[in-house]
Amino acid sequence: MKKDTLTVKELAAELRMSPKSIQRAYRKEKIPVQWLGRMARFDLAEVRRAMERNGRSRTRRLNGNNGRAGATAGQGRRRAQQKRPRSVKRGRNFQGSLRRMS
């Protein structure tokens, strides 16, 4: 007999996600949660429907429909930003100028 509700760890294993991601999703109300006292429980079918409705590509990738997989090598958000010179002096050059000349 299959359980009708899953815990955070069981849902994370089923969806191949981290438990922290599951917690983040139900706190932001992106997936439905049922509370039994202080224990969060999830219906797998409802969670999958909600993830599809919210446009989560994770379930599509797990089911074989390989859509947008994310940033490819060298095209991440941090790499796209141009390097700007630091506004604060740091390191060896700054410490050298602070030394007193005797």
C-alpha positions in Angstrom: 0.0 0.0 0.0 1.4 3.4 -1.0 1.3 6.3 1.4 -0.9 9.2 0.4 1.3 11.9 2.0 5.0 12.4 2.0 7.4 14.0 4.4 9.9 16.7 3.3 12.7 14.2 3.0 10.6 11.7 1.1 9.3 14.4 -1.3 12.9 15.7 -1.8 14.0 12.1 -2.7 11.1 11.6 -5.1 11.7 14.9 -6.9 15.5 14.6 -6.7 15.8 18.0 -4.9 17.3 19.0 -1.6 15.1 19.2 1.4 16.0 22.8 1.8 14.6 23.5 -1.7 11.3 21.8 -0.7 11.1 23.9 2.5 11.8 27.1 0.6 9.1 26.2 -1.9 6.3 25.6 0.6 7.3 28.7 2.6 6.9 30.8 -0.5 3.6 29.0 -1.2 4.8 27.6 -4.5 3.8 24.0 -3.6 0.8 22.9 -1.5 1.4 21.7 2.0 -0.8 19.9 4.6 0.0 20.5 8.2 -0.4 17.7 10.8 0.4 19.5 14.0 3.9 20.7 13.3 4.7 18.2 10.6 4.5 19.2 6.9 3.0 16.6 4.6 2.7 16.7 0.8 0.5 15.0 -1.8 2.9 14.1 -4.7 0.3 14.5 -7.4 -0.7 18.0 -6.1 2.9 19.1 -5.8 3.7 18.0 -9.4 0.6 19.8 -10.7 1.6 23.0 -8.8 5.1 22.8 -10.1 3.9 22.5 -13.6 1.5 25.4 -13.1 4.3 27.5 -11.7 6.5 26.8 -14.6 9.1 24.8 -12.8 11.3 23.1 -15.4 12.6 20.6 -12.8 9.7 18.2 -13.3 9.9 18.5 -17.1 13.6 17.7 -17.1 13.0 14.7 -14.8 10.3 13.4 -17.1 12.5 13.6 -20.2 11.4 16.8 -21.8 14.7 18.6 -21.7 13.9 22.3 -22.0 16.1 25.1 -20.9 18.8 23.5 -18.7 20.2 26.7 -17.3 23.4 28.6 -18.0 26.0 26.8 -20.0 29.7 27.0 -19.2 31.0 30.6 -19.0 27.5 32.2 -19.4 26.5 32.5 -15.8 25.0 35.6 -14.4 28.1 36.5 -12.4 30.4 36.1 -15.5 28.2 38.3 -17.6 28.9 41.3 -15.3 31.9 43.4 -16.3 34.7 43.7 -13.8 34.7 47.2 -12.2 37.7 48.5 -10.2 37.2 48.3 -6.5 36.3 51.5 -4.8 38.2 50.5 -1.6 41.9 50.0 -1.5 42.8 46.6 -0.2 45.8 44.3 0.3 49.5 44.9 0.0 49.3 48.2 -1.9 47.1 49.9 0.7 49.0 48.6 3.7 52.3 49.8 2.2 51.0 53.4 1.9 49.9 53.4 5.5 53.4 52.7 6.9 55.2 55.6 8.5 58.3 56.7 6.9 61.0 57.3 9.5 
